[in-house]
């Protein structure tokens, strides 16, 4: 009997090994699959103003969308070789795991569980966020630490409620909770004057603010009382594709730092600054190791511009609801945005 079980265990181990070998190569072929298909499939978020939205003709735009276009430009040299698929809910790992999409540009915030349990890998942070407060300009507050004796609309029964309870307790300030079940309820209640402030993630508050009749009459206070890191997510196990998406993001950040823009990218091909020349593919070859062209970073910047341009395009003054960069400013300007150098 013991020989039988030993033989059985040996067969099981062999089968598991064979299965691993069969699956591993498939996980490492995203770039080949994208090229063979002829376009990138990007999992877009539910419509959220500034991040991802569709116009009357069905064309997508937004910060997350431009990240996807940048990846398409890295792979094909053409940001239009792309298809967007709207996926419901904050977590959408199954379509990624099954190959229905090649990349998610904004998923649920980066956590240990999301990064380890669902066969997905976060490549980096494209947007730093956290729970904040939206208030009318008429309230006169320019900091969350000035809030006292205010009514606050907040999602009921979740971490958001616990955080504001802790925030006001620590700051020895008084407030009244006005709980609701859904973010849409927060917007309706705030606009109707049922609360003096709304507390939710900064990106949700920005969407609420942009939908108000006069966004400039309201402000999102600069403090964040939680930390939420958002960025592109790929399937686990494909290091080549992981690096391609990661260095597309890093290209946007590094380009802003050294002053490369969508408008000057071609004129800077003659620049003598080594950091600029490396990013533009004039000096060194940083694309071949990724399976890309040496000029892939220049193609990304021609297509969508640098990180600052993306941010200004979708959250700048021309939107009617400018959002301070805050944490999303470059590290040289007091923010948290940072990328390894190209060298």
N, C-alpha and C positions, 0 to 999 in steps of 0.2 A: 504493500500500500504506500509506503514512504517513497519508493521509487516512482510510483505513479504520480504522486503529488510533486515530486522534484521535476519529473518530466513535464508536467502540466505548467509548473511555474516557469520552467525554461522556455516552453512554447509561448507563454504569455509575454515574457520579457522580450522574446524575439519579435513577436507581433507588435508590441509597443514601440520597439526600436524602428521597425519597418514603417510604422505609421508616422513616426516623427520624421523619418527621412523623406517620406512622401509629402508631408505637409510643409516642411521647412522651405523647400525651393519655391512652392507656390506663394508663400508669404513674402518672398523676396523678389517678386516679379511685378510690382506695381508700376514701375516706370515702363517696362516692356508692354504691359497691358494697356496703359494710357496711350502710349505711342501707336500701338496696333489699332486701337479704337479710333484714334485721331482727335480726341478731345478729352479734357479733364472733367470729371464729375465731382461737383462740390456740394456738400451737404450744407445748405443754408439754414439759418435760424427761422423761427416764426417771424413774420414781419415785425420789425422794431425800428422806428424812425432813427435814421443816422447810421444804423448798423446794417440793416438789410430791408429793402422795400422794393415793390414793383410799381412801375408807372402804368398808365392806361394801355400802353402797348405791350405790357408784360415784361419789359426790360428791367433787370435787377440793378440796383445801385446801393451803395453803402460802404461803410468801413470794412466789414467782413467780406463783402463782395469783391472789393478791390484787392484784398489779400488773396482771394482765390484767383483773380485775374493775374496777379503777380506771379503765382505759381505756374499758371498756364504759360505766361511769357517766359519763365525760366525753362520750361520743358520744350515749348514749341517756338518761342520767339514771337508768339502771337497771343495776346490776352483774350482774343475772342474765341479761341478754340476751347470752349468751356460750356458746360451745362450745369444749371443750378437746380437743386431739388430741395423744396421746402420740407423740412422734417419737424413733426410736432413734438412738443415737450422739451424739457431741458436736457434729458439724456436720450441719446439716439445712437447707441453703440452697435445695435444689431445690424443696421444697414451698412455700417462701416466694416464690421466683421465679415459680412457676407459678400463684400465687394460691390454692393449697390452704389456706394460712393467711394471716392478715393481719399477724401480729406474732409474734415469738419473744421470750419474756420472759427466757429464759436459754439462751444458745448456748455455743459454745466461748468461752474468754476472748478478749477484744478484742486482735487483732493487726493489723499492717499488711496482711498477706495476706488475712485474713478480711474486712477492711474495704474492700478494693479489688478483689479478684479475682472475687468470687462474686455480684455484683449486689446486695449487701446493704449496709446502713448501720447502724452502732451509734449509737444516739441519746444515750447517756449511761451513766454507771456507777451501777447500782443496788446493787451489792455488791462491795466490795473484798476480795480474797482473795489467797492465795498458799500456797506449800508450808510446812507447819508440822510440829509433832511432837505426837503423842498419847502420854501416859505415865500410869502408875498414880500416884495420889496418894502411895502408899507409897514411891515412888522418892524423894520429897522435893524434886524439882526444881520451881522456879517460873519458870525461864527456860531457853531452849534453850542459852544460854551456859554453863549448869551441867552439861550433859550430857558425860560422860566415861566411858570404859570401859563402854559400853552396846552392846547388840545392837539393831539397827534393821531392822524389816521395811520393804521398799520395793519398788516396781515395778522389775523388771529391764530393763536396756537402754534406758532413756529418760532424759529430762532430770532426772527426780526423783533418779535414782541419781547423776548427775553433780553435782547441786546439793549433796547431802549429803556427797559426797566433798570438794567444795570447802569446804563449811562446816566440816567437822571438820579439814581441813588448815589453813585460815586460823586456826582457834581452837586449833590444836595440841592437839587432844583425840583420844583413841582411841575406836574403835567397831568393831563387827563387822556387816557387811552380811548381811541375811537376805533374799535376793531372791525375788520371786514374780512371776507373769505377770499377775495380775488383782487388782483392789482387793478383791474378795470373798475372795481368799486371804489378804490382809493381815489382814482381820477375824478369820478363823478362826485364823490362826497367833498373833495377838496374844492372843486369848481363851484359847488353849491354852497360853500361856506360852512360846511358841517364840521370842519376842523381847521386849525390855523397852520398846520404843517402836515407833511406826509413824510414817513420814513420808509425807505425801501432802498434797493441797490441804486447806485448812481445812474446806471444805464436805464433802469425803469423810470426813475425820476425825470431823466432827460426826455424820454418818450412822452411822459405825462405833460411836461412843460411845453414841449413843441406843439402839443395838441390844444393848448390853451389859446383863447382869443388874442391875448397879448403876452407872448412868452417873456418879453423884456420886463414885464411887471413882476416877475418871479425869479428867484435865484436858488440854486443848489448850493448849500453851504459847503465850504471846502473840506471839512473834517470827514473822515471815514471811521465808523465805529466797528468795522469788521474788515477782513482782508479777503478779496476775491480775485484770483488770477485767471484770466481768460486768454485762450490762444488756440492755434491750430492743433488738431488731434488726428493722428494716423493710426493705422493698424499696427499692433505690436509685432515685432519679428522681422521687419523689413528696414534694416539700418540705412540702406541707400536712399529709400524714399523719405525716411525720417530726416536724414541729413539734407536732402533737397528742399524739403519744406522749411526746415529750420534755417538754412542759409538764405532762403528767400526772405524770411522775416528779418534776419540779421542784416541783410543787404539794405533794407529800408532804413533801419536804425543807423547803421554805419554811414550811409550816404548823407543823412541829415547832419550827422556829426561833422563830416568833412566838407559839407557845402555842395554836394552834388544834387541837382534838381532835375526835374523832367525837362525843363527848358534849356539847361546848360550842359546836359550830359554829353552831347556830341562835341561841343566846343572844348570841353575839358579833356578830350582824348589827347590833346597836345600838352596837357599839364605836366609839370615836372615833379609834383608832389608824389612820393612813392605810394602813400595810402590811397590817393585818388586813382593812380595808374593801376594799382592792383584790383581795385573794385571794378574798374572799367575794362579789365582784361587786357590792358596794354602791356603790363609788366607781370610776368608769371602766368601760370595756368592753374586756375583754381576750379575749373569746371570739369575737366576730364576725369578726375578722381570720383566725381559724382555721376558720371555718365552724361554730362552736359557739355555745351560749348564753352570755350574760355570766356566768351562775351556774355554769359547768361545773366550776370548781375547788371550789366549795362542794359540788356533787353528788359529786365524787370523795371528799371528806373525809367526807361523810355515809355513803358506802358502805363505805369501808375504813379511815378514820382517817388519821393522819399517818405519816410514815416510822417514827418511834419506836414507834408502836403496832403497826405491821406487824412490826417486828423483835421486840418483846416478845411478841407473840402467837405467833410461831413459833420463837423462840430464847430466850425468857425462862425464869425459874425454874419456871413452871408446867408446862413441858415435861419437867421432871426432868433436863434436861441444859442448863443455862443456858450460853449462849455470849457471852463478853464482846464488847462492840461494837467495841472497838479501833479499827481504821481506819474502821469504819462509824459512828463517833460523829460528831456535828456538828463542823464546824470550830471552833466556839466552845468545844467540850469536848475539844479535842486530837485530833479525828479528821480524816478527809479528806472528809467529806460536805459538799458545798457546792453551792448553786444560785444562778443569777442572780436578782436581785429582780424582783418583779412591779411594773412601773411603765412 
